[in-house]
Amino acid sequence: MFLEGDLHLHTIASGHGFSTVKEIAGVAAKRGIKIIGITDHGLNMPGGPHVYYFRQLLGLPRVIEGVEVLRGVEANIIDTAGNLDMPEGLLAKLDLVLAGFHEECGYSGSSVEENTAAMIAAIHNPFVHIITHPGNPVFPVDIEKVVIAACHAKKALEINNNSFCLSRSGSAPNCTIFAKEIKKHNALLSINSDSHFCDTVGQCQYAMELINMTGINDESILNTSALRIKKYIGKKA
C-alpha cells in the first residue's frame, strides 16, 4: 500500500508546528507523494492561526515543489450541532476541511452521547470532508453509530498515525475498533500522518500496520489515489 496523498499536515502557523509549507512540499516530493493537505488548526486552538492566515492561504500556489497543494484547515468541533470554529464563508473557499475534537478549543460536551451527537452532526456538516482522530479516548463516542453515519453520508474517517506514537495516549484500542467497523460497513477511510515537522510527512507506518491487519482494501482508503482525493473533494482532475 502506498499513500499518494497526506491530507493532515501542520505548519508553523498552527503554533506548535515546526516547518513551512515549502519544507513540507519538498519532503513530500522526495517521497513520491503527489498531493498534500495544508491543514493548520482552526481559530480556537490556543496559539493557532488568526483568521487573516486562512484568507491569505487562499493565495497559496496550487503546486509547490511539484506537489499539488490543497488549501485546508483542521477545524474544531465546538458543539453538538456540528458547528466549527471557522466562518462558513472561509470554509466554503477552502479545498479541504478536516474536523475533530481538541481540548481547550470551545467544546464542552463530556458524555459519550454528547460526543457522538457532536461528531455525527459534524459528519453531516456540508463543509466537512474528513473527521480527524475519532478514536481519541478523551472524547469517547459510540463507534458503530459514528461509522454508520459516515458511511451513509459518504464522509471519510481518519486513522491518524500520531495517535499511535505521539499524541492522544490510549487511542490504539479505539482505532482498532474503528478500523474493524469501517471494514464491516465498507465506510471510507483516510490514513494521515498529522505531521507537525516535515520529516514525518507521509510517515504512517503504525496506522498502515493496523489497516493491513484489519484487511481493509485500497479502494476504501481515500488517499491511496490522488485522483480519488480530487474527485472526493470536488476538484477536477
LOLUMPA-689213 format. One record per residue (C-alpha): x negated, y, z; residue number from 1; residue in one letter. Coordinates in Angstrom, 3 decimals, decimal comma. Example, Ala and Ser with C-alpha at 12.3 -4.5 7.8 and 13.67 -1.06 7.14 Angstrom:
         xx         yy         zz   gupa   rovex
    -12,300     -4,500      7,800      1       A
    -13,670     -1,060      7,140      2       S
//
This chain:
         xx         yy         zz   gupa   rovex
      0,000      0,000      0,000      1       M
     -1,277      3,465     -0,931      2       F
      0,343      6,735      0,031      3       L
      0,335      9,203     -2,863      4       E
      1,651     11,907     -0,544      5       G
      1,135     13,043      3,026      6       D
      4,136     15,164      3,928      7       L
      3,406     16,178      7,513      8       H
      0,325     18,386      7,833      9       L
     -0,518     21,278     10,156     10       H
     -2,911     24,161      9,541     11       T
     -4,446     26,758     11,842     12       I
     -1,128     28,618     11,540     13       A
      0,503     26,134     13,935     14       S
     -1,667     27,497     16,729     15       G
     -3,128     24,107     17,625     16       H
     -4,334     23,017     14,190     17       G
     -7,946     23,346     13,106     18       F
     -8,034     23,513      9,288     19       S
     -6,965     25,757      6,437     20       T
     -4,702     24,818      3,552     21       V
     -7,701     24,771      1,211     22       K
     -9,653     22,443      3,510     23       E
     -6,665     20,104      3,772     24       I
     -6,157     20,066      0,000     25       A
     -9,853     19,385     -0,563     26       G
     -9,814     16,291      1,643     27       V
     -6,566     15,118      0,048     28       A
     -8,142     15,414     -3,411     29       A
    -11,166     13,357     -2,379     30       K
     -8,872     10,636     -1,048     31       R
     -6,732     10,422     -4,167     32       G
     -3,645     11,945     -2,567     33       I
     -1,517     13,621     -5,226     34       K
      0,889     15,720     -3,172     35       I
      0,804     17,266      0,297     36       I
      3,326     18,999      2,522     37       G
      2,105     22,024      4,457     38       I
      4,499     21,828      7,384     39       T
      3,458     24,099     10,196     40       D
      5,646     24,278     13,281     41       H
      8,863     26,262     13,474     42       G
      9,281     29,617     15,177     43       L
      9,991     28,295     18,689     44       N
      6,680     26,461     19,024     45       M
      4,509     28,239     21,629     46       P
      1,559     29,784     19,804     47       G
      3,062     28,876     16,438     48       G
      3,654     30,908     13,287     49       P
      5,582     34,155     13,023     50       H
      8,437     34,390     10,536     51       V
      6,134     36,508      8,337     52       Y
      3,931     33,446      7,839     53       Y
      6,743     31,500      6,206     54       F
      7,628     34,430      3,969     55       R
      4,030     34,559      2,756     56       Q
      3,947     30,774      2,426     57       L
      6,365     31,125     -0,482     58       L
      3,485     32,613     -2,476     59       G
      1,126     29,695     -1,872     60       L
     -0,207     28,231     -5,146     61       P
      1,614     25,144     -6,361     62       R
     -1,680     23,331     -6,971     63       V
     -4,799     23,653     -4,821     64       I
     -7,959     21,613     -5,418     65       E
     -5,983     19,621     -7,988     66       G
     -3,384     18,545     -5,413     67       V
      0,275     19,547     -5,621     68       E
      1,299     21,552     -2,569     69       V
      4,773     21,612     -1,049     70       L
      5,641     24,693      0,994     71       R
      7,324     23,440      4,126     72       G
      7,971     23,533      7,845     73       V
      8,333     21,164     10,761     74       E
     11,300     22,887     12,356     75       A
     12,542     22,288     15,877     76       N
     15,964     20,790     16,551     77       I
     17,446     23,197     19,094     78       I
     20,952     21,908     19,852     79       D
     23,437     19,078     19,396     80       T
     24,913     20,819     16,343     81       A
     21,739     20,147     14,372     82       G
     20,622     23,771     14,215     83       N
     16,949     24,568     13,690     84       L
     14,651     27,360     14,840     85       D
     14,330     28,857     11,354     86       M
     16,522     31,298      9,393     87       P
     18,634     29,413      6,867     88       E
     17,604     31,874      4,182     89       G
     13,992     30,749      4,588     90       L
     14,855     27,063      4,857     91       L
     16,647     27,325      1,528     92       A
     13,489     28,655     -0,142     93       K
     11,072     26,047      1,210     94       L
     10,286     22,884     -0,735     95       D
     10,222     20,588      2,281     96       L
     11,944     20,771      5,661     97       V
     10,998     18,380      8,438     98       L
     12,918     18,476     11,708     99       A
     12,178     16,979     15,088    100       G
     12,240     17,371     18,844    101       F
      9,416     19,165     20,640    102       H
      9,104     20,108     24,277    103       E
      9,454     23,767     25,282    104       E
     10,985     24,686     21,931    105       C
     14,556     25,526     22,862    106       G
     16,278     22,141     23,049    107       Y
     17,947     21,471     26,407    108       S
     19,570     18,060     25,901    109       G
     18,451     15,305     28,242    110       S
     20,628     12,225     27,756    111       S
     20,488      9,523     25,098    112       V
     23,955     10,598     23,978    113       E
     22,974     14,253     23,585    114       E
     19,701     13,430     21,848    115       N
     21,418     11,023     19,464    116       T
     24,101     13,564     18,611    117       A
     21,480     16,249     18,004    118       A
     19,331     14,037     15,784    119       M
     22,293     12,805     13,751    120       I
     23,505     16,383     13,335    121       A
     20,032     17,353     12,104    122       A
     20,150     14,455      9,645    123       I
     23,336     15,983      8,242    124       H
     21,840     19,479      8,116    125       N
     21,721     20,137      4,349    126       P
     18,269     21,736      4,537    127       F
     16,559     18,787      6,266    128       V
     14,606     16,191      4,280    129       H
     12,813     14,156      6,967    130       I
     13,291     13,563     10,710    131       I
      9,881     13,554     12,373    132       T
      8,641     11,138     15,034    133       H
     12,145      9,981     16,066    134       P
     10,606      7,362     18,354    135       G
      9,336      9,935     20,849    136       N
     10,240      8,469     24,280    137       P
     10,601     11,957     25,775    138       V
     13,767     12,302     23,674    139       F
     15,319      8,798     23,678    140       P
     18,045      8,091     21,125    141       V
     20,339      5,257     20,083    142       D
     18,012      3,988     17,382    143       I
     20,513      1,934     15,397    144       E
     23,008      4,814     15,268    145       K
     20,305      7,177     14,024    146       V
     19,124      4,759     11,337    147       V
     22,668      4,107     10,124    148       I
     23,324      7,863      9,952    149       A
     20,117      8,430      7,995    150       A
     20,974      5,582      5,647    151       C
     24,447      6,971      4,929    152       H
     23,060     10,491      4,433    153       A
     20,166      9,197      2,318    154       K
     17,682     11,035      4,538    155       K
     14,202      9,810      5,444    156       A
     12,999      8,872      8,922    157       L
      9,328      9,162      9,758    158       E
      6,886      6,705     11,228    159       I
      4,221      9,085     12,484    160       N
      0,642      7,866     12,741    161       N
     -0,164     10,252     15,591    162       N
      2,462      8,531     17,712    163       S
      0,117      5,542     17,970    164       F
     -3,165      7,265     18,712    165       C
     -2,946     10,852     19,911    166       L
      0,475     12,268     20,708    167       S
      3,750     11,131     22,289    168       R
      2,358      8,380     24,505    169       S
      4,634      5,360     24,720    170       G
      6,119      5,782     21,227    171       S
      4,890      2,478     19,781    172       A
      7,733      0,254     21,084    173       P
     10,365      2,676     19,789    174       N
      8,577      2,991     16,443    175       C
      8,644     -0,798     16,135    176       T
     12,402     -0,859     16,733    177       I
     12,884      1,974     14,243    178       F
     10,888      0,070     11,618    179       A
     12,958     -3,079     12,134    180       K
     16,238     -1,150     11,928    181       E
     15,045      0,729      8,836    182       I
     14,350     -2,583      7,145    183       K
     17,647     -4,090      8,329    184       K
     19,717     -1,198      6,967    185       H
     17,499     -0,509      3,930    186       N
     17,003      3,089      5,039    187       A
     14,411      5,481      3,635    188       L
     11,070      5,789      5,414    189       L
      8,279      8,339      5,302    190       S
      4,824      7,485      6,666    191       I
      2,769     10,550      7,575    192       N
     -0,434     11,439      9,371    193       S
      0,815     14,511     11,280    194       D
     -2,727     15,740     10,744    195       S
     -3,929     18,745     12,726    196       H
     -7,506     18,523     11,351    197       F
     -8,411     17,967      7,721    198       C
    -10,473     14,813      8,303    199       D
     -7,279     12,963      9,288    200       T
     -5,288     13,849      6,158    201       V
     -3,777     10,651      4,759    202       G
     -5,049      8,573      7,675    203       Q
     -2,028      6,451      8,547    204       C
     -3,565      3,083      9,349    205       Q
     -1,627      2,459     12,567    206       Y
      1,716      3,326     11,025    207       A
      0,916      1,237      7,948    208       M
     -0,019     -1,760     10,092    209       E
      3,427     -1,606     11,671    210       L
      5,147     -1,303      8,297    211       I
      3,171     -4,220      6,870    212       N
      4,009     -6,316      9,930    213       M
      7,689     -5,426      9,581    214       T
      7,724     -6,256      5,879    215       G
      9,201     -3,021      4,542    216       I
      8,636     -2,818      0,791    217       N
      7,014      0,092     -1,028    218       D
     10,271      1,123     -2,715    219       E
     11,737      2,010      0,690    220       S
      8,793      4,276      1,524    221       I
      9,227      7,795      0,198    222       L
      5,602      8,774     -0,125    223       N
      4,138      5,746     -1,868    224       T
      5,067      7,619     -5,065    225       S
      4,539     11,308     -5,845    226       A
      7,311     11,072     -8,426    227       L
      9,696      9,627     -5,824    228       R
      8,852     12,509     -3,479    229       I
      9,575     15,148     -6,109    230       K
     12,835     13,537     -7,112    231       K
     13,874     13,250     -3,477    232       Y
     13,279     16,900     -2,637    233       I
     14,898     18,016     -5,862    234       G
     11,833     19,154     -7,763    235       K
     11,410     18,474    -11,443    236       K
      8,608     16,037    -12,137    237       A
//
